[in-house]
Amino acid sequence: MNIWVIFESEFRRLIRSRKLKVLFLATLFPSLLYIFNPHASGSGVDSMLKSFQALMLDLVPNYWLGIIGQLIAIILMSDLLASEIDRSTIRLLLARPVRLSEIIGAKFLAGMGALAVLFAIPYMVIWTYNPIVYNTGTEGLWRGLTGFAASLGATLLVLAALGALAMVISVIITRPLYASLTAFGIIFLLQFLLPQIPYVKNPQRYTLGYQTVVLLKSSFHMVDLSTFEGNPAHSAIFFAAAGALLLVLAWAVLMEREFPE
């Protein structure tokens, strides 16, 4: 019950915030461009599915999970704990009959809920508009549901790991802005440095964009993804495990902190 109360309060705060509205415009932008300029090719359900999968394979790793999406997730998730510590309001939370792990878990879930709203709506716009462009009706809508769910699932899985990392940084550097910049700097440097490793075969496979495509391989069959090495299940387990371990690390760091009056 405690975790639900904190989750509901935090989620309502995020949904009503001006910050979320600005971030929503950033996530919605590619979907609006698609509505005004869909570039339909061919006809029928198969053409619609191929177009949808090709579009999502371009936008998800390069935009929604590229620099823009990473920055959105980090900004949102860094603020969850850092703002409480910075304003010393975390003492009010700890004074309640609630565990620290419940606070972290509830805030993480609230942040992920807000991210789900931010990204699900643009994905849904493309999913529901595609059958109109290709005149496939309800059959196209139903057949495209798997691709929509796979795109959103892969996005949230990657964002969960990024968000957990941002929360770890935010309990070490407790100013939200500095925590966001530090977390983004770490991710950006890793994305830049990993492909430059000369002694590792295909180092690009360790980047977020590459692994996002690997996650989508199991559901996107209308396009050729044979050049992307990796098992979608293994990638999913990695991101889930990384997110869980980072949340445990955030809890361990907070356990060692003191919160003066």
TORDRENGU-729214 format. One record per residue (C-alpha): residue in one letter; residue number from 1; x, y, z. Coordinates in nm, 2 decimals. Layout:
N
+--------+-----+--------+--------+--------+
| residu | num |     c1 |     c2 |     c3 |
+--------+-----+--------+--------+--------+
|      A | NUM |      X |      Y |      Z |
...
+--------+-----+--------+--------+--------+
END
This chain:
261
+--------+-----+--------+--------+--------+
| residu | num |     c1 |     c2 |     c3 |
+--------+-----+--------+--------+--------+
|      M |   1 |   0.00 |   0.00 |   0.00 |
|      N |   2 |   0.28 |   0.24 |   0.08 |
|      I |   3 |   0.45 |   0.19 |  -0.25 |
|      W |   4 |   0.12 |   0.25 |  -0.43 |
|      V |   5 |   0.06 |   0.58 |  -0.25 |
|      I |   6 |   0.40 |   0.71 |  -0.33 |
|      F |   7 |   0.37 |   0.59 |  -0.69 |
|      E |   8 |   0.03 |   0.75 |  -0.74 |
|      S |   9 |   0.15 |   1.08 |  -0.59 |
|      E |  10 |   0.47 |   1.09 |  -0.80 |
|      F |  11 |   0.30 |   0.98 |  -1.12 |
|      R |  12 |   0.03 |   1.25 |  -1.09 |
|      R |  13 |   0.30 |   1.51 |  -1.02 |
|      L |  14 |   0.49 |   1.41 |  -1.33 |
|      I |  15 |   0.19 |   1.40 |  -1.56 |
|      R |  16 |   0.08 |   1.75 |  -1.46 |
|      S |  17 |   0.42 |   1.90 |  -1.48 |
|      R |  18 |   0.52 |   2.15 |  -1.75 |
|      K |  19 |   0.84 |   1.96 |  -1.80 |
|      L |  20 |   0.65 |   1.66 |  -1.92 |
|      K |  21 |   0.45 |   1.86 |  -2.17 |
|      V |  22 |   0.77 |   2.00 |  -2.32 |
|      L |  23 |   0.92 |   1.66 |  -2.34 |
|      F |  24 |   0.60 |   1.52 |  -2.50 |
|      L |  25 |   0.63 |   1.77 |  -2.79 |
|      A |  26 |   0.98 |   1.63 |  -2.85 |
|      T |  27 |   0.86 |   1.27 |  -2.86 |
|      L |  28 |   0.56 |   1.35 |  -3.07 |
|      F |  29 |   0.74 |   1.54 |  -3.34 |
|      P |  30 |   0.84 |   1.25 |  -3.57 |
|      S |  31 |   0.48 |   1.11 |  -3.56 |
|      L |  32 |   0.34 |   1.45 |  -3.67 |
|      L |  33 |   0.59 |   1.46 |  -3.96 |
|      Y |  34 |   0.47 |   1.11 |  -4.06 |
|      I |  35 |   0.10 |   1.22 |  -4.06 |
|      F |  36 |   0.17 |   1.51 |  -4.29 |
|      N |  37 |   0.41 |   1.32 |  -4.52 |
|      P |  38 |   0.35 |   0.94 |  -4.49 |
|      H |  39 |   0.52 |   0.84 |  -4.82 |
|      A |  40 |   0.30 |   0.53 |  -4.88 |
|      S |  41 |   0.46 |   0.26 |  -5.10 |
|      G |  42 |   0.25 |  -0.03 |  -5.24 |
|      S |  43 |  -0.08 |  -0.14 |  -5.10 |
|      G |  44 |  -0.22 |  -0.41 |  -4.87 |
|      V |  45 |  -0.14 |  -0.53 |  -4.53 |
|      D |  46 |   0.21 |  -0.67 |  -4.61 |
|      S |  47 |   0.32 |  -0.34 |  -4.76 |
|      M |  48 |   0.18 |  -0.16 |  -4.45 |
|      L |  49 |   0.36 |  -0.39 |  -4.21 |
|      K |  50 |   0.69 |  -0.35 |  -4.41 |
|      S |  51 |   0.65 |   0.03 |  -4.41 |
|      F |  52 |   0.57 |   0.04 |  -4.04 |
|      Q |  53 |   0.87 |  -0.19 |  -3.94 |
|      A |  54 |   1.11 |   0.01 |  -4.16 |
|      L |  55 |   0.99 |   0.34 |  -4.01 |
|      M |  56 |   1.02 |   0.22 |  -3.66 |
|      L |  57 |   1.36 |   0.06 |  -3.72 |
|      D |  58 |   1.47 |   0.41 |  -3.83 |
|      L |  59 |   1.31 |   0.62 |  -3.56 |
|      V |  60 |   1.33 |   0.40 |  -3.25 |
|      P |  61 |   1.71 |   0.35 |  -3.24 |
|      N |  62 |   1.80 |   0.68 |  -3.40 |
|      Y |  63 |   1.55 |   0.93 |  -3.25 |
|      W |  64 |   1.34 |   0.79 |  -2.97 |
|      L |  65 |   1.63 |   0.60 |  -2.82 |
|      G |  66 |   1.89 |   0.82 |  -2.97 |
|      I |  67 |   2.03 |   1.14 |  -2.81 |
|      I |  68 |   1.68 |   1.29 |  -2.78 |
|      G |  69 |   1.52 |   0.99 |  -2.61 |
|      Q |  70 |   1.82 |   0.93 |  -2.39 |
|      L |  71 |   1.82 |   1.29 |  -2.27 |
|      I |  72 |   1.44 |   1.28 |  -2.20 |
|      A |  73 |   1.47 |   0.97 |  -1.99 |
|      I |  74 |   1.77 |   1.10 |  -1.80 |
|      I |  75 |   1.61 |   1.44 |  -1.73 |
|      L |  76 |   1.29 |   1.28 |  -1.60 |
|      M |  77 |   1.45 |   1.00 |  -1.39 |
|      S |  78 |   1.74 |   1.21 |  -1.25 |
|      D |  79 |   1.49 |   1.45 |  -1.08 |
|      L |  80 |   1.30 |   1.18 |  -0.89 |
|      L |  81 |   1.54 |   1.13 |  -0.60 |
|      A |  82 |   1.78 |   1.42 |  -0.65 |
|      S |  83 |   1.51 |   1.68 |  -0.60 |
|      E |  84 |   1.40 |   1.52 |  -0.28 |
|      I |  85 |   1.75 |   1.51 |  -0.14 |
|      D |  86 |   1.83 |   1.86 |  -0.27 |
|      R |  87 |   1.52 |   2.01 |  -0.10 |
|      S |  88 |   1.57 |   1.79 |   0.21 |
|      T |  89 |   1.21 |   1.66 |   0.16 |
|      I |  90 |   1.34 |   1.30 |   0.16 |
|      R |  91 |   1.34 |   1.32 |   0.54 |
|      L |  92 |   0.96 |   1.36 |   0.53 |
|      L |  93 |   0.93 |   1.05 |   0.32 |
|      L |  94 |   1.16 |   0.85 |   0.55 |
|      A |  95 |   0.96 |   0.97 |   0.85 |
|      R |  96 |   0.66 |   0.77 |   0.72 |
|      P |  97 |   0.62 |   0.40 |   0.78 |
|      V |  98 |   0.78 |   0.32 |   0.45 |
|      R |  99 |   1.11 |   0.15 |   0.35 |
|      L | 100 |   1.37 |   0.32 |   0.15 |
|      S | 101 |   1.35 |   0.04 |  -0.11 |
|      E | 102 |   0.98 |   0.11 |  -0.14 |
|      I | 103 |   1.05 |   0.48 |  -0.20 |
|      I | 104 |   1.30 |   0.40 |  -0.48 |
|      G | 105 |   1.08 |   0.14 |  -0.63 |
|      A | 106 |   0.77 |   0.36 |  -0.63 |
|      K | 107 |   0.95 |   0.66 |  -0.78 |
|      F | 108 |   1.12 |   0.44 |  -1.05 |
|      L | 109 |   0.78 |   0.29 |  -1.15 |
|      A | 110 |   0.62 |   0.64 |  -1.15 |
|      G | 111 |   0.90 |   0.77 |  -1.38 |
|      M | 112 |   0.87 |   0.47 |  -1.61 |
|      G | 113 |   0.49 |   0.52 |  -1.62 |
|      A | 114 |   0.55 |   0.88 |  -1.73 |
|      L | 115 |   0.80 |   0.76 |  -1.99 |
|      A | 116 |   0.55 |   0.50 |  -2.11 |
|      V | 117 |   0.29 |   0.78 |  -2.17 |
|      L | 118 |   0.55 |   1.00 |  -2.35 |
|      F | 119 |   0.65 |   0.72 |  -2.59 |
|      A | 120 |   0.33 |   0.52 |  -2.63 |
|      I | 121 |   0.13 |   0.81 |  -2.77 |
|      P | 122 |   0.37 |   0.88 |  -3.07 |
|      Y | 123 |   0.40 |   0.51 |  -3.14 |
|      M | 124 |   0.02 |   0.47 |  -3.13 |
|      V | 125 |  -0.02 |   0.76 |  -3.37 |
|      I | 126 |   0.19 |   0.58 |  -3.63 |
|      W | 127 |   0.03 |   0.24 |  -3.56 |
|      T | 128 |  -0.33 |   0.37 |  -3.60 |
|      Y | 129 |  -0.25 |   0.60 |  -3.89 |
|      N | 130 |  -0.07 |   0.34 |  -4.10 |
|      P | 131 |  -0.39 |   0.14 |  -4.18 |
|      I | 132 |  -0.55 |   0.47 |  -4.30 |
|      V | 133 |  -0.26 |   0.54 |  -4.53 |
|      Y | 134 |  -0.27 |   0.19 |  -4.68 |
|      N | 135 |  -0.65 |   0.15 |  -4.66 |
|      T | 136 |  -0.62 |  -0.18 |  -4.47 |
|      G | 137 |  -0.89 |  -0.11 |  -4.21 |
|      T | 138 |  -0.92 |  -0.31 |  -3.89 |
|      E | 139 |  -0.72 |  -0.60 |  -4.03 |
|      G | 140 |  -0.42 |  -0.37 |  -4.07 |
|      L | 141 |  -0.47 |  -0.23 |  -3.72 |
|      W | 142 |  -0.48 |  -0.58 |  -3.57 |
|      R | 143 |  -0.18 |  -0.71 |  -3.77 |
|      G | 144 |   0.02 |  -0.40 |  -3.67 |
|      L | 145 |  -0.05 |  -0.45 |  -3.30 |
|      T | 146 |   0.25 |  -0.68 |  -3.26 |
|      G | 147 |   0.49 |  -0.43 |  -3.41 |
|      F | 148 |   0.35 |  -0.15 |  -3.19 |
|      A | 149 |   0.38 |  -0.36 |  -2.87 |
|      A | 150 |   0.74 |  -0.48 |  -2.97 |
|      S | 151 |   0.85 |  -0.12 |  -3.03 |
|      L | 152 |   0.71 |   0.01 |  -2.71 |
|      G | 153 |   0.84 |  -0.29 |  -2.51 |
|      A | 154 |   1.19 |  -0.26 |  -2.64 |
|      T | 155 |   1.19 |   0.12 |  -2.58 |
|      L | 156 |   1.08 |   0.09 |  -2.22 |
|      L | 157 |   1.33 |  -0.19 |  -2.15 |
|      V | 158 |   1.62 |   0.03 |  -2.27 |
|      L | 159 |   1.48 |   0.34 |  -2.10 |
|      A | 160 |   1.45 |   0.14 |  -1.77 |
|      A | 161 |   1.82 |   0.07 |  -1.77 |
|      L | 162 |   1.90 |   0.43 |  -1.86 |
|      G | 163 |   1.66 |   0.56 |  -1.60 |
|      A | 164 |   1.81 |   0.33 |  -1.33 |
|      L | 165 |   2.16 |   0.46 |  -1.41 |
|      A | 166 |   2.03 |   0.82 |  -1.39 |
|      M | 167 |   1.88 |   0.75 |  -1.05 |
|      V | 168 |   2.22 |   0.61 |  -0.93 |
|      I | 169 |   2.40 |   0.93 |  -1.04 |
|      S | 170 |   2.13 |   1.14 |  -0.89 |
|      V | 171 |   2.18 |   1.00 |  -0.54 |
|      I | 172 |   2.56 |   1.07 |  -0.57 |
|      I | 173 |   2.53 |   1.41 |  -0.73 |
|      T | 174 |   2.21 |   1.55 |  -0.57 |
|      R | 175 |   2.16 |   1.86 |  -0.78 |
|      P | 176 |   1.91 |   1.75 |  -1.06 |
|      L | 177 |   2.07 |   1.95 |  -1.34 |
|      Y | 178 |   2.42 |   1.83 |  -1.26 |
|      A | 179 |   2.30 |   1.47 |  -1.21 |
|      S | 180 |   2.13 |   1.49 |  -1.55 |
|      L | 181 |   2.44 |   1.63 |  -1.73 |
|      T | 182 |   2.67 |   1.37 |  -1.57 |
|      A | 183 |   2.45 |   1.08 |  -1.65 |
|      F | 184 |   2.40 |   1.20 |  -2.01 |
|      G | 185 |   2.78 |   1.26 |  -2.04 |
|      I | 186 |   2.85 |   0.90 |  -1.93 |
|      I | 187 |   2.61 |   0.75 |  -2.18 |
|      F | 188 |   2.72 |   0.98 |  -2.46 |
|      L | 189 |   3.09 |   0.90 |  -2.40 |
|      L | 190 |   3.02 |   0.52 |  -2.39 |
|      Q | 191 |   2.82 |   0.55 |  -2.72 |
|      F | 192 |   3.11 |   0.74 |  -2.87 |
|      L | 193 |   3.39 |   0.52 |  -2.74 |
|      L | 194 |   3.26 |   0.17 |  -2.78 |
|      P | 195 |   3.24 |   0.17 |  -3.16 |
|      Q | 196 |   3.61 |   0.29 |  -3.16 |
|      I | 197 |   3.74 |  -0.02 |  -2.99 |
|      P | 198 |   3.99 |  -0.17 |  -3.24 |
|      Y | 199 |   4.04 |  -0.52 |  -3.09 |
|      V | 200 |   3.67 |  -0.62 |  -3.05 |
|      K | 201 |   3.48 |  -0.78 |  -3.34 |
|      N | 202 |   3.19 |  -0.56 |  -3.44 |
|      P | 203 |   3.20 |  -0.32 |  -3.15 |
|      Q | 204 |   2.89 |  -0.14 |  -3.27 |
|      R | 205 |   2.69 |  -0.43 |  -3.12 |
|      Y | 206 |   2.75 |  -0.29 |  -2.77 |
|      T | 207 |   2.57 |   0.03 |  -2.85 |
|      L | 208 |   2.21 |   0.11 |  -2.75 |
|      G | 209 |   2.10 |   0.16 |  -3.11 |
|      Y | 210 |   2.23 |  -0.18 |  -3.22 |
|      Q | 211 |   2.09 |  -0.37 |  -2.92 |
|      T | 212 |   1.75 |  -0.20 |  -2.98 |
|      V | 213 |   1.74 |  -0.35 |  -3.33 |
|      V | 214 |   1.84 |  -0.68 |  -3.18 |
|      L | 215 |   1.54 |  -0.66 |  -2.94 |
|      L | 216 |   1.31 |  -0.60 |  -3.23 |
|      K | 217 |   1.44 |  -0.89 |  -3.44 |
|      S | 218 |   1.20 |  -1.14 |  -3.29 |
|      S | 219 |   0.89 |  -0.94 |  -3.40 |
|      F | 220 |   1.00 |  -0.75 |  -3.72 |
|      H | 221 |   1.00 |  -1.02 |  -3.99 |
|      M | 222 |   0.91 |  -0.80 |  -4.29 |
|      V | 223 |   1.26 |  -0.65 |  -4.31 |
|      D | 224 |   1.60 |  -0.82 |  -4.33 |
|      L | 225 |   1.78 |  -0.79 |  -4.00 |
|      S | 226 |   2.02 |  -1.08 |  -4.06 |
|      T | 227 |   2.32 |  -0.85 |  -4.04 |
|      F | 228 |   2.24 |  -0.77 |  -3.67 |
|      E | 229 |   2.40 |  -1.04 |  -3.46 |
|      G | 230 |   2.26 |  -1.13 |  -3.12 |
|      N | 231 |   1.97 |  -1.30 |  -2.94 |
|      P | 232 |   1.67 |  -1.08 |  -2.85 |
|      A | 233 |   1.61 |  -1.28 |  -2.53 |
|      H | 234 |   1.97 |  -1.23 |  -2.42 |
|      S | 235 |   1.95 |  -0.86 |  -2.49 |
|      A | 236 |   1.62 |  -0.83 |  -2.30 |
|      I | 237 |   1.77 |  -1.02 |  -2.00 |
|      F | 238 |   2.08 |  -0.79 |  -2.00 |
|      F | 239 |   1.88 |  -0.47 |  -1.99 |
|      A | 240 |   1.64 |  -0.60 |  -1.73 |
|      A | 241 |   1.93 |  -0.72 |  -1.51 |
|      A | 242 |   2.12 |  -0.40 |  -1.56 |
|      G | 243 |   1.82 |  -0.19 |  -1.45 |
|      A | 244 |   1.76 |  -0.41 |  -1.14 |
|      L | 245 |   2.13 |  -0.40 |  -1.03 |
|      L | 246 |   2.15 |  -0.02 |  -1.08 |
|      L | 247 |   1.84 |   0.02 |  -0.86 |
|      V | 248 |   2.00 |  -0.19 |  -0.59 |
|      L | 249 |   2.31 |   0.02 |  -0.62 |
|      A | 250 |   2.10 |   0.34 |  -0.58 |
|      W | 251 |   1.94 |   0.18 |  -0.27 |
|      A | 252 |   2.29 |   0.09 |  -0.13 |
|      V | 253 |   2.42 |   0.44 |  -0.18 |
|      L | 254 |   2.12 |   0.60 |  -0.02 |
|      M | 255 |   2.15 |   0.37 |   0.28 |
|      E | 256 |   2.49 |   0.51 |   0.35 |
|      R | 257 |   2.39 |   0.87 |   0.32 |
|      E | 258 |   2.29 |   1.09 |   0.61 |
|      F | 259 |   2.01 |   1.34 |   0.58 |
|      P | 260 |   2.08 |   1.63 |   0.83 |
|      E | 261 |   1.80 |   1.84 |   0.96 |
+--------+-----+--------+--------+--------+
END
